[in-house]
Amino acid sequence: MEPFESTYDRIGTAYGATRCADPRIARRIVDALGDARSVLNVGAGTGSYEPDDRWVVAVEPSFEMIRQRPELAAPAIQAVAEALPFGDKTFDACLAVLTLHHWSDRGRGLAEMQRVSRGRAVILTWDPVSAGAFWLTAEYFPEILALDVPRFPTIEGLSRCLGSIEVLPVLIPHDCRDGFLGAYWARPEAYLDAAVRQGMSAFPQIDPTIVEAGLKRLSDDLSSGRWDGRWGYLRQLTEIDLGYRLVVAGHGPGRTYRRAGAAL
């Protein structure tokens, strides 16, 4: 086994095509980073949300993901969150975007982020308390929930690791440009596109026959009008809360804030 062999070397070959930063989510992340001038992006992938107005270093275990980083992206080091190759207090802040659920030892990785940061840690994640809030996973692919609920940290778990935290809901726009799992909540036809699904880590990790069956039911429901009969109102909304959360630690007195999403 290679020292940094990663699942994403197998499933992440198309991320550069479908996973680009959504500017509205990017603004939330930049705001959360505050006045940090140096940022370590942990589990950086192709670097979608790395701010371009400060010094950034990326850490990513997958060579395939590093290969897809743009030519002018921040320098990337092949390493894992659980063993960051930097001294104590090297960076003003650490960033982790939709990556914690892929770490082998989340507690150790979070401790490493705090060790190398002089200030705050900013984490974009999904709160498993929101399981069942999204029509795609609740109705067509419950197997994705079975995969994701155990591996995503709870807010309480993050607080135990990080101490005082602020938790902010990240509403997903109806025309989200970043093709993660919840991005197409108002554009159901997109999930039928294999190229779109290749930018989502969940689909390659469940049985292909299950994927095929769920896609057929979705296709049939779209053709028959059943999907629009149940969820067509979503096409009229501009944004929604699916459980994505921005967690900020190390910024001073904190609070936990949770806003319930609409049941889809």
N, C-alpha and C positions, 0 to 999 in steps of 0.2 A: 504494500500500500504506500502511495506517495504521502509525504508528510502532511500535505494540506488537501488531500483528496476530498472533494465536496460533492454533495448531491447536485449542486448547480452546474457542475461540469457535465452532467447528463441532461438535466432538465432546463438549463438556462440558456440554451443556444440561441434563442430568438428574443431575449430580453431587450437587446439594443433597439429592436424594431418597434416594440409596443410599450415599453416602459420609460416614458419621458416625463419630466416633472410637470405637474399641473401648476400653473402660476399662482392660483389661489391657495393651494396647500403649501406651496413654496413660501409664500408670504407669511403664513402662520409659523412655519419653521424658523424663518429668519427672525421674526419678532421674538420667538421664544429663546433664540440664541442671545438676544440682548446685545450688549456691547462687546462680546467675545471677539477678539481679533484673530485668534488661532483656534482651529477646530479639527478634532480627529473624528472622522466618519467611520464608524465601526460596522462591519458587515455592509460595506458601501455599495456592493453590486456595480452597476454601470455608472454610478455617480449622479443620479438624476437630481437629487436635492442638495447638492453641495453648493453653498453660496459662492458667488464669484467676486465678492467685495471684501474677502478676508483670506488669510492663509489657511489652506485646508490640506490635510494629509488623509489618505484613505487606507483602510485595512480591509482586506477581502480574502477569504480562503480559496475561492474558486478562480483558477487560472482562466477558465472560459469567460467568466464575468469581467475579469480584468482586461482580457483581450478585446472586449466590446466597448470599453471606455473610450470616449472621444479623444482625439489627439491632444486637445488642449485641456483635458480634464486634470484635476489635481493628481499629484503623484500617488501611486498605489503600492502598498506593500502586501505581499501574500502572507497572511498570518490569521490567527483566530482570535476571537474576542476574549477567550479564556486565558490567553497569554499574550498580552499586548507588548510589543517589543520597544517600549519607551520607558524612560525614567519617571519617577513620581513628579506630579504637577508640571508636566511638560506643556499641556495645552490649556487654553482658557476654558474650553468647553468640549464636551463629547456629544456626538450625534449618532443616533441609531434609528434607521427608518425601515419599518416592517421587516425586521430581521431577528428579533429575540426568539421567535418560535422555531428558528433553525439552529439555535445554539445547543451544544451538548450539555453544558453546565451553565444555566442562566445566572445563578447566584454568583458564580465565580466571574462570569463575564461582566456583570454589573459592578462587582467590586473592583474589577480592573478598570472600568470606565471611571469610577470615582478616584481610583489611585492616580491615574495619569492626568486628571483634570484639576485645574486650580479653582474652577468655578462650577458651572452647572452641567448637568446631563440632560439632554433633550431626546425624548424617545417617542416615535410615532408607532403605535401598536393598535391592537384590536382587543376590546374587552369581552371576554367570553360570557359575561353576564348578558350580553346582547344576543346570544345564540337564539335562533328562531325569529329574529327580526327581519330577516332577508328572505324574500320569496324563493330565490334560486336555491339556497341551501335547505330551507325549511321544506320546500315542496318537491324539488327535483333531485337534489343531491345531499340528503342527510348524511351520507358517508363523508362529505367534506367537513361537516360539523363534528362527526365522530373523530376525524383526524385533527381538527384545529382546536377544539375546546380543551383537550388535555395539554396541548403544547403552547398555547398562548397564556401568558401570565395574567392573573387577576390583578385588579388595582390594589387590593389588599396585599397580595404577594409582592408587588413592586414597592409598596410602602414599607414593608418589612425589610426589604433589601436596601432601599435608598433613603429611608427616613422621611423627613418632611417633603411632600410633593404637592405640586399643583396639577390637576387633571382637567383638561379642556376638551370638549367635544370638537371633532373635526367633521363638519358637514361635507358630504360628498356632492359636488355639483352634478347636474343632470348631463352635462357634456364633458365630464372629467377627461382630461387628456392622458392621464396615467392609467394604463390598462391593468390595474390590480383587480382582484376578484370582485370587489363591490362596485367597480367603476361604471358598469353598464346597467345599473339598477333600473333605469328608465329606457334602456335600449336593448330589450331582451333578445332581439334577433342577433346581436353581436356574439352571444355565447355559442351560437351555432357555427361560428367561423373558427376553424382550426388554428389559424394564425393568431387570432385573439387569445385563444385558450393556451397557446404556447408561452404566453407571457405571464401565466398564472401558475404558481408552484403546486397548487392543490390537485389539479386535474391529472398530471402525470403520476401522481402518487396514489391514485385509487385505481381499482381494477378497470381495464379498458372496456370490459363488457358492461360494467355498471355505468361508465361514462356514456357509452353508446345508447343504453336503455334510457337514461335520463334525458339525453339530447333528443331522442325520438319523441318522448312525451312532451318535451318543451316545443318541439317543432309542430307536433300534432295540435297542441293547445293554441299555438299562434295561428295555425292555419284555420282552425275551427272557430276562433274568436273566444275560446274559453279563457285564455290568458288575459285578454283585454276586458273580458267580463268581470274578472276578479281584481285585476291590478291595473287596468287601463288608466285609472286616475293618476298613476305615477307619472305618466307621460306629460302631465300638465305641471308638475312640480319643478322647481328650479334647484333644490338641494334637499338632502335628507340625512338623518342621523342613522347610520348603520352600526354604530358601536366603535368606530375608529376614534382613538383618543391620543392627544398630545400630552405627554407626561413630562413635567419639568422638575428636576431635583437640584438641590444645592444653590437655590436662588434666594435664600432667606426664609422667613416664616412662610409656611405653606398651608395649603388647604386642599381638601379633596372635593371636587365638584363633579357631579354626574348628572347628565341630562338624558332622560329616557327617549329612545327613538320611537318612531311610529312602527307599529306592528305591520309587517308586510306579508 
